[in-house]
Amino acid sequence: MSQMLSFLQNWGAYAIMGIAAITWKHWVPKLLDYALDKKIIKYKTDLETEKEKQLAEYGKGITGFNKFFDKKYEVYPVMYSKVLRLHGELSNWAPSQYTPDFPRLSLEEFADYLDAFGFSKPDKRELIAKQETGEFSDRDFLRLLPRHFASCLTKTNNHFLENRLFISKEVELLVEKFIKNAARSRSGYYYVFEAFQKNYEKWEEIESANKENDQVILDIFNQMRAELENGNQNKREQ
């Protein structure tokens, strides 16, 4: 009887071990697959999240570039226009520069001539009043030119400083060089027009500054155009 009981106990133990072995063989791989699937799913989720984050950052970069380029496209033409106009006015005078026969001009013709220089309203009113009373002379006109040049120079420099953020380093250096030469030219005009000092060295200094700015203007134009064309190309490739 005891042998039978021992046999049954041993058989039961073997049976339990066999069942456990079958169960282990059947479920453990599934448990491992389940755990691996969860890791893969998490990895994919993390990967997608990182991908979306990178795409969002890239999108912000593209948007920022487009906004920056659009602003540059707005700033450059105005900047170039102001530089070109100031250079034109500073270059239009020379020791042999003549002025119109003012006494023969009507008030309307005289006012139109002053408008070409963009004199301030107070200066313009002063000159017209003198022309109307016959007290006007060439000196009255020439005396105001340096002040007018200084006003134009200030406006150009202010526009440059206000929009400096959107100007490349290359254009910035060129505009600074232009403004420095324009200031030299304006200083010379002050000496010969407002102080009425006949000094050929000053005229040579004015001519030298204006001539140097001839090349600077060309460099500014070429640099601005290259940047705008390159920016347009980059936008087309996006």
C-alpha positions as a LaTeX table, in Angstrom:
\begin{tabular}{lrrr}
\hline
Residue & $x$ (\AA) & $y$ (\AA) & $z$ (\AA) \\
\hline
Met1 & 0.00 & 0.00 & 0.00 \\
Ser2 & 2.79 & 2.33 & 0.91 \\
Gln3 & 4.55 & 1.48 & $-2.35$ \\
Met4 & 1.40 & 2.33 & $-4.29$ \\
Leu5 & 1.06 & 5.66 & $-2.50$ \\
Ser6 & 4.68 & 6.46 & $-3.16$ \\
Phe7 & 4.20 & 5.59 & $-6.83$ \\
Leu8 & 1.17 & 7.84 & $-7.12$ \\
Gln9 & 2.97 & 10.69 & $-5.41$ \\
Asn10 & 5.94 & 10.32 & $-7.70$ \\
Trp11 & 3.70 & 10.09 & $-10.74$ \\
Gly12 & 1.81 & 13.19 & $-9.64$ \\
Ala13 & 5.03 & 15.10 & $-9.24$ \\
Tyr14 & 6.19 & 14.01 & $-12.67$ \\
Ala15 & 2.84 & 14.93 & $-14.13$ \\
Ile16 & 2.96 & 18.40 & $-12.55$ \\
Met17 & 6.50 & 18.88 & $-13.81$ \\
Gly18 & 5.46 & 17.78 & $-17.26$ \\
Ile19 & 2.50 & 20.10 & $-17.31$ \\
Ala20 & 4.70 & 22.92 & $-16.04$ \\
Ala21 & 7.24 & 22.19 & $-18.76$ \\
Ile22 & 4.55 & 22.20 & $-21.45$ \\
Thr23 & 3.06 & 25.41 & $-20.05$ \\
Trp24 & 6.49 & 27.07 & $-19.90$ \\
Lys25 & 7.26 & 26.01 & $-23.45$ \\
His26 & 3.92 & 27.37 & $-24.67$ \\
Trp27 & 3.55 & 30.64 & $-22.75$ \\
Val28 & 7.07 & 31.89 & $-22.16$ \\
Pro29 & 7.75 & 32.60 & $-25.86$ \\
Lys30 & 4.42 & 34.43 & $-26.02$ \\
Leu31 & 5.33 & 36.45 & $-22.94$ \\
Leu32 & 8.70 & 37.26 & $-24.46$ \\
Asp33 & 7.07 & 38.21 & $-27.77$ \\
Tyr34 & 4.59 & 40.40 & $-25.91$ \\
Ala35 & 7.35 & 42.17 & $-23.99$ \\
Leu36 & 9.36 & 42.61 & $-27.19$ \\
Asp37 & 6.32 & 43.95 & $-29.03$ \\
Lys38 & 5.77 & 46.52 & $-26.28$ \\
Lys39 & 9.39 & 47.65 & $-26.56$ \\
Ile40 & 9.11 & 47.88 & $-30.35$ \\
Ile41 & 5.85 & 49.84 & $-30.09$ \\
Lys42 & 7.44 & 52.22 & $-27.57$ \\
Tyr43 & 10.50 & 52.60 & $-29.77$ \\
Lys44 & 8.33 & 53.38 & $-32.79$ \\
Thr45 & 6.29 & 55.85 & $-30.77$ \\
Asp46 & 9.41 & 57.57 & $-29.47$ \\
Leu47 & 10.82 & 57.60 & $-32.99$ \\
Glu48 & 7.67 & 59.17 & $-34.43$ \\
Thr49 & 7.60 & 61.75 & $-31.64$ \\
Glu50 & 11.21 & 62.70 & $-32.30$ \\
Lys51 & 10.53 & 62.80 & $-36.03$ \\
Glu52 & 7.57 & 65.15 & $-35.55$ \\
Lys53 & 9.65 & 67.30 & $-33.22$ \\
Gln54 & 12.47 & 67.55 & $-35.76$ \\
Leu55 & 10.01 & 68.33 & $-38.56$ \\
Ala56 & 8.44 & 71.05 & $-36.41$ \\
Glu57 & 11.86 & 72.58 & $-35.72$ \\
Tyr58 & 12.72 & 72.36 & $-39.42$ \\
Gly59 & 9.41 & 73.99 & $-40.28$ \\
Lys60 & 10.13 & 76.83 & $-37.87$ \\
Gly61 & 13.53 & 77.25 & $-39.46$ \\
Ile62 & 12.06 & 77.40 & $-42.97$ \\
Thr63 & 9.38 & 79.84 & $-41.82$ \\
Gly64 & 11.98 & 82.00 & $-40.11$ \\
Phe65 & 14.16 & 81.97 & $-43.22$ \\
Asn66 & 11.24 & 82.94 & $-45.44$ \\
Lys67 & 10.24 & 85.79 & $-43.14$ \\
Phe68 & 13.84 & 86.99 & $-42.93$ \\
Phe69 & 14.25 & 86.82 & $-46.69$ \\
Asp70 & 10.93 & 88.59 & $-47.31$ \\
Lys71 & 12.01 & 91.40 & $-44.98$ \\
Lys72 & 15.38 & 91.63 & $-46.72$ \\
Tyr73 & 13.56 & 91.85 & $-50.06$ \\
Glu74 & 11.64 & 94.80 & $-48.60$ \\
Val75 & 14.62 & 96.55 & $-46.98$ \\
Tyr76 & 17.25 & 96.24 & $-49.72$ \\
Pro77 & 15.49 & 98.20 & $-52.50$ \\
Val78 & 14.73 & 101.12 & $-50.15$ \\
Met79 & 18.25 & 101.04 & $-48.74$ \\
Tyr80 & 19.78 & 101.04 & $-52.19$ \\
Ser81 & 17.46 & 103.83 & $-53.34$ \\
Lys82 & 18.45 & 106.08 & $-50.43$ \\
Val83 & 22.14 & 105.40 & $-50.94$ \\
Leu84 & 21.89 & 106.03 & $-54.68$ \\
Arg85 & 19.96 & 109.28 & $-54.26$ \\
Leu86 & 22.37 & 110.67 & $-51.68$ \\
His87 & 25.33 & 109.72 & $-53.85$ \\
Gly88 & 23.72 & 111.40 & $-56.84$ \\
Glu89 & 23.23 & 114.67 & $-54.98$ \\
Leu90 & 26.74 & 114.67 & $-53.54$ \\
Ser91 & 28.22 & 113.94 & $-56.97$ \\
Asn92 & 26.34 & 116.64 & $-58.87$ \\
Trp93 & 28.55 & 119.49 & $-57.69$ \\
Ala94 & 32.03 & 120.53 & $-58.72$ \\
Pro95 & 34.16 & 123.68 & $-58.64$ \\
Ser96 & 32.79 & 124.59 & $-62.06$ \\
Gln97 & 29.18 & 123.82 & $-61.14$ \\
Tyr98 & 26.93 & 126.62 & $-62.27$ \\
Thr99 & 23.60 & 127.69 & $-60.85$ \\
Pro100 & 20.65 & 128.94 & $-62.85$ \\
Asp101 & 20.11 & 132.62 & $-63.51$ \\
Phe102 & 17.84 & 132.89 & $-60.47$ \\
Pro103 & 16.54 & 136.44 & $-61.15$ \\
Arg104 & 15.08 & 135.24 & $-64.44$ \\
Leu105 & 13.16 & 132.35 & $-62.82$ \\
Ser106 & 9.51 & 132.73 & $-61.91$ \\
Leu107 & 8.53 & 131.83 & $-58.34$ \\
Glu108 & 7.02 & 128.60 & $-59.63$ \\
Glu109 & 10.19 & 127.67 & $-61.55$ \\
Phe110 & 12.29 & 128.65 & $-58.56$ \\
Ala111 & 10.19 & 126.46 & $-56.23$ \\
Asp112 & 10.45 & 123.53 & $-58.65$ \\
Tyr113 & 14.23 & 123.90 & $-58.69$ \\
Leu114 & 14.35 & 123.83 & $-54.90$ \\
Asp115 & 12.09 & 120.74 & $-54.84$ \\
Ala116 & 14.71 & 118.84 & $-56.83$ \\
Phe117 & 16.97 & 119.10 & $-53.78$ \\
Gly118 & 14.32 & 118.28 & $-51.21$ \\
Phe119 & 15.04 & 121.27 & $-49.00$ \\
Ser120 & 13.15 & 121.40 & $-45.72$ \\
Lys121 & 9.98 & 123.50 & $-45.70$ \\
Pro122 & 11.44 & 126.29 & $-43.49$ \\
Asp123 & 14.54 & 126.58 & $-45.72$ \\
Lys124 & 12.40 & 126.52 & $-48.83$ \\
Arg125 & 10.08 & 129.25 & $-47.49$ \\
Glu126 & 13.10 & 131.38 & $-46.58$ \\
Leu127 & 14.60 & 131.11 & $-50.06$ \\
Ile128 & 11.29 & 131.77 & $-51.84$ \\
Ala129 & 10.68 & 134.85 & $-49.67$ \\
Lys130 & 14.10 & 136.23 & $-50.62$ \\
Gln131 & 13.51 & 135.43 & $-54.29$ \\
Glu132 & 10.15 & 137.21 & $-54.15$ \\
Thr133 & 11.67 & 140.37 & $-52.68$ \\
Gly134 & 14.71 & 140.27 & $-54.97$ \\
Glu135 & 17.11 & 139.71 & $-52.08$ \\
Phe136 & 18.07 & 136.17 & $-53.10$ \\
Ser137 & 21.63 & 135.40 & $-54.22$ \\
Asp138 & 23.57 & 132.29 & $-55.16$ \\
Arg139 & 25.19 & 132.32 & $-51.76$ \\
Asp140 & 21.80 & 131.87 & $-50.07$ \\
Phe141 & 21.31 & 128.69 & $-52.06$ \\
Leu142 & 24.83 & 127.32 & $-51.70$ \\
Arg143 & 24.87 & 128.07 & $-47.98$ \\
Leu144 & 21.95 & 125.69 & $-47.45$ \\
Leu145 & 23.33 & 122.81 & $-49.53$ \\
Pro146 & 25.62 & 121.40 & $-46.81$ \\
Arg147 & 22.71 & 121.45 & $-44.35$ \\
His148 & 20.57 & 119.65 & $-46.91$ \\
Phe149 & 23.31 & 117.08 & $-47.55$ \\
Ala150 & 23.64 & 116.53 & $-43.80$ \\
Ser151 & 19.89 & 115.93 & $-43.52$ \\
Cys152 & 19.96 & 113.38 & $-46.37$ \\
Leu153 & 22.99 & 111.67 & $-44.85$ \\
Thr154 & 21.22 & 111.41 & $-41.47$ \\
Lys155 & 18.09 & 109.91 & $-43.06$ \\
Thr156 & 20.13 & 107.35 & $-44.96$ \\
Asn157 & 22.14 & 106.40 & $-41.89$ \\
Asn158 & 19.01 & 106.15 & $-39.72$ \\
His159 & 17.34 & 103.84 & $-42.24$ \\
Phe160 & 20.47 & 101.72 & $-42.26$ \\
Leu161 & 20.62 & 101.48 & $-38.46$ \\
Glu162 & 16.90 & 100.75 & $-38.09$ \\
Asn163 & 17.09 & 97.85 & $-40.56$ \\
Arg164 & 20.54 & 96.58 & $-39.68$ \\
Leu165 & 19.10 & 93.31 & $-38.36$ \\
Phe166 & 17.97 & 92.32 & $-41.86$ \\
Ile167 & 21.15 & 93.38 & $-43.66$ \\
Ser168 & 23.96 & 90.90 & $-44.24$ \\
Lys169 & 27.41 & 91.54 & $-42.84$ \\
Glu170 & 28.77 & 92.07 & $-46.36$ \\
Val171 & 26.18 & 94.74 & $-47.20$ \\
Glu172 & 26.55 & 96.28 & $-43.75$ \\
Leu173 & 30.29 & 96.85 & $-44.24$ \\
Leu174 & 29.73 & 98.33 & $-47.70$ \\
Val175 & 27.02 & 100.74 & $-46.50$ \\
Glu176 & 29.20 & 101.82 & $-43.58$ \\
Lys177 & 32.00 & 102.54 & $-46.05$ \\
Phe178 & 29.62 & 104.53 & $-48.25$ \\
Ile179 & 28.34 & 106.60 & $-45.33$ \\
Lys180 & 31.89 & 107.34 & $-44.19$ \\
Asn181 & 32.82 & 108.63 & $-47.65$ \\
Ala182 & 29.56 & 110.58 & $-47.93$ \\
Ala183 & 30.35 & 112.28 & $-44.61$ \\
Arg184 & 33.78 & 113.28 & $-45.96$ \\
Ser185 & 32.12 & 114.72 & $-49.03$ \\
Arg186 & 29.53 & 116.61 & $-47.01$ \\
Ser187 & 32.23 & 118.05 & $-44.76$ \\
Gly188 & 34.08 & 119.32 & $-47.81$ \\
Tyr189 & 30.95 & 120.96 & $-49.18$ \\
Tyr190 & 30.40 & 122.69 & $-45.87$ \\
Tyr191 & 33.87 & 124.16 & $-46.07$ \\
Val192 & 33.59 & 125.49 & $-49.63$ \\
Phe193 & 29.88 & 126.44 & $-49.70$ \\
Glu194 & 28.91 & 127.51 & $-46.21$ \\
Ala195 & 32.26 & 128.95 & $-45.16$ \\
Phe196 & 32.96 & 130.08 & $-48.76$ \\
Gln197 & 36.61 & 129.12 & $-48.63$ \\
Lys198 & 38.24 & 128.63 & $-52.02$ \\
Asn199 & 40.37 & 125.61 & $-51.37$ \\
Tyr200 & 41.23 & 123.24 & $-54.20$ \\
Glu201 & 42.42 & 120.61 & $-51.74$ \\
Lys202 & 38.87 & 120.42 & $-50.35$ \\
Trp203 & 37.47 & 120.01 & $-53.84$ \\
Glu204 & 39.96 & 117.21 & $-54.45$ \\
Glu205 & 38.87 & 115.57 & $-51.20$ \\
Ile206 & 35.22 & 115.82 & $-52.25$ \\
Glu207 & 36.01 & 114.37 & $-55.66$ \\
Ser208 & 38.06 & 111.54 & $-54.13$ \\
Ala209 & 35.27 & 110.58 & $-51.68$ \\
Asn210 & 32.61 & 110.66 & $-54.40$ \\
Lys211 & 34.76 & 108.69 & $-56.83$ \\
Glu212 & 35.43 & 106.00 & $-54.22$ \\
Asn213 & 31.69 & 105.77 & $-53.59$ \\
Asp214 & 31.12 & 105.16 & $-57.32$ \\
Gln215 & 32.69 & 101.72 & $-56.82$ \\
Val216 & 31.07 & 101.18 & $-53.41$ \\
Ile217 & 27.63 & 101.79 & $-54.95$ \\
Leu218 & 28.37 & 99.16 & $-57.60$ \\
Asp219 & 29.57 & 96.71 & $-54.93$ \\
Ile220 & 26.41 & 97.29 & $-52.86$ \\
Phe221 & 24.22 & 96.65 & $-55.91$ \\
Asn222 & 26.04 & 93.43 & $-56.87$ \\
Gln223 & 26.02 & 92.09 & $-53.30$ \\
Met224 & 22.33 & 92.85 & $-52.75$ \\
Arg225 & 21.34 & 91.30 & $-56.07$ \\
Ala226 & 23.40 & 88.16 & $-55.41$ \\
Glu227 & 21.77 & 87.68 & $-51.99$ \\
Leu228 & 18.26 & 88.22 & $-53.30$ \\
Glu229 & 18.78 & 85.87 & $-56.24$ \\
Asn230 & 20.28 & 83.22 & $-53.95$ \\
Gly231 & 17.37 & 83.61 & $-51.53$ \\
Asn232 & 14.86 & 83.15 & $-54.34$ \\
Gln233 & 16.67 & 80.01 & $-55.48$ \\
Asn234 & 16.56 & 78.55 & $-51.96$ \\
Lys235 & 12.83 & 79.26 & $-51.66$ \\
Arg236 & 12.14 & 77.51 & $-54.98$ \\
Glu237 & 14.03 & 74.42 & $-53.79$ \\
Gln238 & 12.00 & 74.08 & $-50.56$ \\
\hline
\end{tabular}
